Amino acid sequence: MTKNRVGALASVAVLALGLAACGSSSKSSSTSSTSSSSGGSATISGAGSTFAAPVYEQWASSLSGLTVNYQAVGSGAGITSLETKTVDFGASDPPLKPADEAAIAKNGSPAVQIPMFVGAITVSYNLPGVKTGLKLDGKTIADIYLGNVKSWNDPEIAALNPGIKLPTTAITVIHRSDSSGTTAGFTGFLAAVDPEFKTKVGEGKDVQWPVGTGAKGNAGVAGAVQQTAGAVGYVEQAYALEHNFTYASVKNKEGDFVAPTLASTSAAAQGVTVPANLGIKISNPGGAASYPITSQTFIVVNKDLCKAGLPGGEAAAKGVVRFLVYGLGQGQAILSQADYAGLPASILAKAKEAVAGLQCNGSMIG
């Protein structure tokens, strides 16, 4: 895997977000296919996770006759868009809450959340003079985001990194400003390992940060970290690699410091409990090889896409299913190009089963 190949994926999502931020008349990223994959022509619309955006753009480019208008606006906004029937599918990193399931069901058909893949959330930093990866544990990361640790040479960081000369540079904390699945994954880890963080901040797509500067999307946080000496931010790995960031190895549940890699991300997904509604959640996973800040991501639809009255109608319903079938089939094989990891076999089988049950006006599509 090369950084150039990662950049090719990540830059698509960065461009889409940049257009939206500049007030373009078109807030969506449109990708039409160039490959010979079979299937009828259709246009589908989706919105949500910036974490997943590079992959969805790549998958769309591999499907002939299918145009995907995907808005990388954050998980919270994506689910709201599905609830208000302005898109054919939503994309979210955290599993649905009961309130969201109920709101989506009001469209006329139950909500279905389909796990698609997993990826690492890095703790990336911009620290001139420190070119090798630091070691951080959950408590120290939490203390940075609580404002308890304010400089890079703080004794708490130094104790984890003997032999590294740490500068006196002040730490500039960067966090998400939008409703974010990446935030949910990051805060979920910190809340699991640090009682103070759990009490004062908690976990979720939207939290009240005690310190720091907000930026929109993974691309926004990545850009802010890149532009600010002394900055630290949590960003999905494709964006970290695109910006040539240095990121920390993080102490996992077994006490091992593990860097975010394809292998360590895959290890984190093993043994995850799968509930009946497929709402899997990876939070501080066990296993010596597991990278601890790993997130799942979902595509969310109504079970009967046509009865739900979604904007694209029957052609779009079939297009969404085609997109899902590809993503859970051939699409799994290309995930490693951007250091995302495919689903374990047990989860993948259940995700495919959910897709096979999707309908249009009572008739199976899959």
C-alpha positions as CSV (number, residue, x, y, z in Angstrom):
1,M,0.0,0.0,0.0
2,T,1.4,3.4,-0.9
3,K,0.6,6.9,0.2
4,N,-0.1,7.9,-3.4
5,R,-2.9,5.3,-3.7
6,V,-4.3,6.4,-0.4
7,G,-4.2,10.0,-1.5
8,A,-6.1,9.2,-4.7
9,L,-9.0,7.9,-2.5
10,A,-8.9,10.6,0.2
11,S,-8.6,13.6,-2.1
12,V,-12.0,12.8,-3.7
13,A,-13.7,13.3,-0.3
14,V,-11.5,16.3,0.5
15,L,-12.6,17.9,-2.8
16,A,-16.3,17.3,-2.1
17,L,-16.0,18.8,1.3
18,G,-14.1,21.7,0.0
19,L,-16.8,22.6,-2.6
20,A,-19.5,22.5,0.1
21,A,-17.4,24.7,2.4
22,C,-16.9,27.3,-0.3
23,G,-20.6,27.6,-0.9
24,S,-20.7,25.8,-4.3
25,S,-24.1,25.5,-5.9
26,S,-23.6,21.7,-5.8
27,K,-23.0,20.3,-2.4
28,S,-22.6,16.7,-3.5
29,S,-19.8,14.7,-5.0
30,S,-20.9,13.0,-8.2
31,T,-19.1,9.9,-9.4
32,S,-20.0,8.0,-12.5
33,S,-18.6,4.6,-13.4
34,T,-15.8,3.8,-15.8
35,S,-15.6,0.1,-15.5
36,S,-17.3,-2.7,-17.2
37,S,-19.4,-3.9,-14.2
38,S,-22.8,-5.0,-15.4
39,G,-26.1,-3.4,-14.3
40,G,-28.7,-0.9,-15.5
41,S,-28.3,2.9,-15.3
42,A,-29.4,4.7,-12.2
43,T,-28.6,7.7,-10.0
44,I,-28.6,7.3,-6.2
45,S,-28.1,9.9,-3.5
46,G,-26.5,9.4,-0.1
47,A,-25.1,11.5,2.7
48,G,-23.2,11.1,6.0
49,S,-19.8,9.7,7.2
50,T,-16.7,11.5,6.1
51,F,-14.8,8.5,7.5
52,A,-16.3,6.3,4.8
53,A,-16.4,8.9,1.9
54,P,-13.1,7.9,0.2
55,V,-14.2,4.3,-0.1
56,Y,-17.7,5.1,-1.3
57,E,-16.3,7.3,-4.0
58,Q,-13.9,4.5,-5.1
59,W,-16.7,1.9,-5.2
60,A,-19.0,4.2,-7.2
61,S,-16.3,4.7,-9.8
62,S,-16.2,0.9,-10.4
63,L,-19.9,0.5,-11.3
64,S,-20.8,1.1,-14.8
65,G,-24.1,3.0,-15.3
66,L,-24.4,4.0,-11.7
67,T,-24.0,7.6,-10.6
68,V,-23.6,8.2,-6.8
69,N,-24.2,11.7,-5.5
70,Y,-22.7,11.4,-2.0
71,Q,-22.5,14.3,0.4
72,A,-19.7,13.8,3.0
73,V,-21.4,15.9,5.7
74,G,-20.9,13.8,8.9
75,S,-22.8,10.8,10.3
76,G,-25.3,12.9,12.2
77,A,-26.4,14.9,9.1
78,G,-26.5,11.8,7.1
79,I,-29.0,10.1,9.3
80,T,-31.1,13.3,9.5
81,S,-31.1,13.4,5.6
82,L,-32.5,9.8,5.6
83,E,-35.1,10.6,8.2
84,T,-36.3,13.6,6.1
85,K,-36.2,11.5,2.9
86,T,-33.8,13.8,1.1
87,V,-31.4,11.0,0.2
88,D,-31.7,7.3,-0.8
89,F,-29.3,6.1,1.9
90,G,-27.6,7.5,5.0
91,A,-24.1,6.6,6.1
92,S,-23.1,6.5,9.8
93,D,-20.2,5.2,11.8
94,P,-21.9,4.7,15.1
95,P,-24.8,2.3,15.2
96,L,-28.4,3.7,15.2
97,K,-29.9,4.8,18.5
98,P,-33.5,3.7,19.1
99,A,-34.8,7.2,18.5
100,D,-33.1,7.2,15.0
101,E,-34.6,3.8,14.2
102,A,-38.0,5.1,15.1
103,A,-37.6,8.3,13.1
104,I,-36.5,6.4,10.0
105,A,-39.3,3.9,10.4
106,K,-41.8,6.8,10.2
107,N,-40.9,6.9,6.5
108,G,-43.1,3.8,6.1
109,S,-40.6,1.0,6.5
110,P,-38.2,-0.2,9.2
111,A,-34.6,1.0,9.3
112,V,-31.9,-1.4,8.3
113,Q,-28.2,-0.7,9.2
114,I,-25.7,-2.6,7.2
115,P,-22.0,-2.9,8.4
116,M,-19.7,-2.1,5.5
117,F,-16.1,-2.1,6.7
118,V,-13.9,-0.8,9.6
119,G,-11.0,1.6,9.8
120,A,-8.6,3.2,12.2
121,I,-9.0,6.6,13.9
122,T,-5.5,8.1,14.3
123,V,-4.2,10.5,16.9
124,S,-2.2,12.6,14.4
125,Y,0.1,15.5,15.4
126,N,2.2,18.2,13.9
127,L,5.3,18.5,16.1
128,P,8.4,19.8,14.3
129,G,11.5,17.9,15.5
130,V,9.6,14.8,16.5
131,K,9.5,12.7,13.3
132,T,9.0,9.3,14.9
133,G,5.7,8.1,16.3
134,L,5.0,8.9,19.9
135,K,3.5,6.5,22.3
136,L,0.2,7.5,24.0
137,D,-2.2,5.8,26.3
138,G,-5.9,6.5,26.7
139,K,-5.5,8.5,29.9
140,T,-2.9,10.8,28.4
141,I,-5.0,11.4,25.2
142,A,-8.0,12.0,27.5
143,D,-6.0,14.5,29.6
144,I,-4.9,16.3,26.4
145,Y,-8.6,16.7,25.3
146,L,-9.7,17.7,28.8
147,G,-7.0,20.4,28.9
148,N,-5.1,18.8,31.8
149,V,-2.0,18.2,29.6
150,K,-1.1,21.5,27.8
151,S,2.4,21.1,26.5
152,W,4.2,18.4,24.5
153,N,7.0,18.0,27.2
154,D,4.4,17.4,30.0
155,P,5.7,14.7,32.3
156,E,2.7,12.5,31.5
157,I,3.7,12.3,27.8
158,A,7.5,12.2,28.6
159,A,6.9,9.1,30.9
160,L,5.5,7.2,28.0
161,N,8.3,8.2,25.6
162,P,11.7,7.8,27.3
163,G,14.6,8.8,25.1
164,I,12.6,11.2,22.9
165,K,13.4,14.9,23.3
166,L,10.0,16.6,23.5
167,P,9.8,20.3,22.8
168,T,8.1,22.8,25.2
169,T,5.6,23.6,22.4
170,A,2.0,24.2,23.6
171,I,-0.5,21.6,22.4
172,T,-3.3,23.0,20.2
173,V,-6.3,20.6,20.4
174,I,-8.3,20.1,17.2
175,H,-11.7,18.4,17.3
176,R,-14.7,18.0,15.1
177,S,-17.3,20.8,15.0
178,D,-20.0,18.8,13.2
179,S,-22.1,15.7,14.3
180,S,-19.5,13.1,13.7
181,G,-19.1,9.3,13.7
182,T,-15.4,9.7,14.0
183,T,-16.0,11.7,17.2
184,A,-18.3,8.9,18.4
185,G,-15.5,6.3,17.9
186,F,-12.8,8.5,19.4
187,T,-14.8,9.5,22.5
188,G,-16.1,6.0,22.9
189,F,-12.6,4.8,23.4
190,L,-11.6,7.6,25.8
191,A,-14.8,7.1,27.8
192,A,-14.1,3.4,28.1
193,V,-10.6,3.9,29.5
194,D,-10.8,7.2,31.5
195,P,-13.4,7.8,34.2
196,E,-12.8,11.5,34.2
197,F,-13.4,11.8,30.5
198,K,-16.5,9.7,30.7
199,T,-17.9,12.0,33.4
200,K,-16.9,15.3,32.0
201,V,-17.3,14.7,28.2
202,G,-18.9,11.3,27.6
203,E,-19.2,9.8,24.2
204,G,-21.2,10.3,21.1
205,K,-21.4,12.1,17.7
206,D,-21.8,15.5,19.5
207,V,-20.0,16.3,22.8
208,Q,-19.1,19.5,24.6
209,W,-15.3,19.8,24.4
210,P,-13.7,21.6,27.3
211,V,-10.8,22.9,25.2
212,G,-9.7,23.1,21.6
213,T,-10.7,24.4,18.2
214,G,-13.4,22.8,16.0
215,A,-13.2,21.9,12.3
216,K,-15.7,20.3,10.0
217,G,-15.2,16.8,8.7
218,N,-12.1,14.6,8.7
219,A,-10.7,16.8,6.0
220,G,-11.2,19.9,8.1
221,V,-9.5,18.5,11.2
222,A,-6.7,17.2,9.0
223,G,-6.2,20.6,7.4
224,A,-6.2,22.4,10.8
225,V,-3.6,20.0,12.2
226,Q,-1.4,20.4,9.1
227,Q,-1.5,24.2,9.4
228,T,-0.8,24.4,13.1
229,A,2.6,23.6,14.7
230,G,1.9,21.8,18.0
231,A,-1.5,20.6,16.9
232,V,-3.1,17.2,17.7
233,G,-6.3,15.9,16.1
234,Y,-8.2,12.7,15.6
235,V,-8.6,11.8,11.9
236,E,-9.4,8.7,9.9
237,Q,-6.2,7.0,8.6
238,A,-6.8,7.7,4.9
239,Y,-6.8,11.5,5.7
240,A,-3.8,11.2,7.9
241,L,-1.8,9.4,5.2
242,E,-3.0,11.9,2.6
243,H,-1.5,14.7,4.7
244,N,1.7,12.8,5.5
245,F,0.9,13.0,9.2
246,T,2.9,11.4,12.0
247,Y,0.6,9.6,14.4
248,A,0.8,7.9,17.7
249,S,1.0,4.3,18.7
250,V,-1.8,3.8,21.3
251,K,-1.8,1.5,24.3
252,N,-4.5,-1.2,23.9
253,K,-6.4,-3.2,26.4
254,E,-3.7,-5.8,26.7
255,G,-1.1,-3.1,27.6
256,D,0.7,-3.1,24.2
257,F,1.4,0.1,22.2
258,V,0.0,-0.6,18.7
259,A,0.2,1.6,15.6
260,P,-2.8,1.9,13.3
261,T,-2.2,-0.5,10.4
262,L,-4.4,-2.7,8.2
263,A,-3.4,-5.7,10.3
264,S,-4.1,-4.0,13.7
265,T,-7.4,-2.6,12.4
266,S,-8.5,-6.0,11.2
267,A,-7.5,-7.6,14.5
268,A,-9.7,-5.1,16.3
269,A,-12.8,-6.3,14.4
270,Q,-12.4,-9.9,15.4
271,G,-14.7,-11.3,18.0
272,V,-17.1,-8.3,17.9
273,T,-20.6,-9.2,19.2
274,V,-23.3,-8.9,16.5
275,P,-26.7,-7.8,17.8
276,A,-29.9,-8.7,16.0
277,N,-30.1,-5.3,14.3
278,L,-26.5,-5.5,13.2
279,G,-25.5,-2.5,15.2
280,I,-21.9,-3.6,15.9
281,K,-19.7,-1.3,18.0
282,I,-15.9,-1.7,18.3
283,S,-14.8,0.0,21.6
284,N,-11.4,-0.7,23.1
285,P,-11.2,-4.2,21.7
286,G,-9.2,-7.0,23.3
287,G,-6.2,-8.8,21.6
288,A,-2.5,-8.0,21.7
289,A,-2.5,-7.1,18.0
290,S,-5.6,-4.8,18.1
291,Y,-5.4,-1.1,17.5
292,P,-7.7,0.3,20.1
293,I,-9.3,3.3,18.3
294,T,-11.0,1.4,15.5
295,S,-14.5,2.3,14.1
296,Q,-17.1,0.4,12.1
297,T,-19.2,2.2,9.5
298,F,-22.7,1.5,8.2
299,I,-25.0,2.3,5.3
300,V,-28.5,2.8,6.5
301,V,-31.7,2.4,4.5
302,N,-35.4,1.7,4.9
303,K,-36.1,-2.0,4.4
304,D,-38.6,-1.2,1.6
305,L,-36.9,1.7,-0.1
306,C,-39.9,2.3,-2.4
307,K,-42.6,2.4,0.3
308,A,-40.4,4.9,2.2
309,G,-41.0,7.3,-0.6
310,L,-37.3,8.1,-1.0
311,P,-36.3,10.6,-3.8
312,G,-34.9,8.2,-6.4
313,G,-37.9,5.8,-6.7
314,E,-37.6,2.2,-8.0
315,A,-34.6,2.8,-10.2
316,A,-32.7,4.2,-7.3
317,A,-33.8,1.4,-5.0
318,K,-32.3,-1.1,-7.3
319,G,-29.2,1.1,-7.7
320,V,-28.7,1.3,-3.9
321,V,-28.9,-2.5,-3.7
322,R,-26.4,-2.9,-6.5
323,F,-24.0,-0.5,-4.7
324,L,-24.4,-2.5,-1.5
325,V,-23.9,-5.9,-3.2
326,Y,-20.7,-4.6,-4.8
327,G,-19.4,-3.0,-1.6
328,L,-19.9,-6.3,0.3
329,G,-18.5,-8.3,-2.5
330,Q,-15.7,-7.1,-4.8
331,G,-15.5,-3.8,-2.9
332,Q,-14.1,-5.6,0.2
333,A,-11.0,-6.5,-1.8
334,I,-10.0,-2.9,-2.6
335,L,-10.4,-1.6,1.0
336,S,-6.7,-2.2,1.8
337,Q,-5.7,0.3,-0.8
338,A,-6.6,3.0,1.7
339,D,-5.8,1.0,4.9
340,Y,-9.4,0.3,5.7
341,A,-10.2,-3.3,6.7
342,G,-12.9,-5.6,5.4
343,L,-15.5,-7.2,7.6
344,P,-14.8,-10.5,9.4
345,A,-16.6,-13.4,7.7
346,S,-19.2,-13.7,10.4
347,I,-20.3,-10.1,10.1
348,L,-20.0,-10.0,6.3
349,A,-22.4,-12.9,6.0
350,K,-25.1,-11.2,8.1
351,A,-24.6,-7.9,6.2
352,K,-25.2,-9.7,2.9
353,E,-28.2,-11.4,4.3
354,A,-29.7,-8.0,5.3
355,V,-29.1,-6.7,1.8
356,A,-30.8,-9.7,0.3
357,G,-33.9,-8.8,2.3
358,L,-34.3,-5.3,0.9
359,Q,-37.5,-4.6,-1.0
360,C,-39.3,-2.3,-3.4
361,N,-43.1,-2.2,-2.8
362,G,-43.0,-5.6,-1.1
363,S,-40.9,-7.3,-3.8
364,M,-37.3,-8.4,-3.0
365,I,-34.7,-6.4,-4.8
366,G,-31.6,-8.3,-3.7
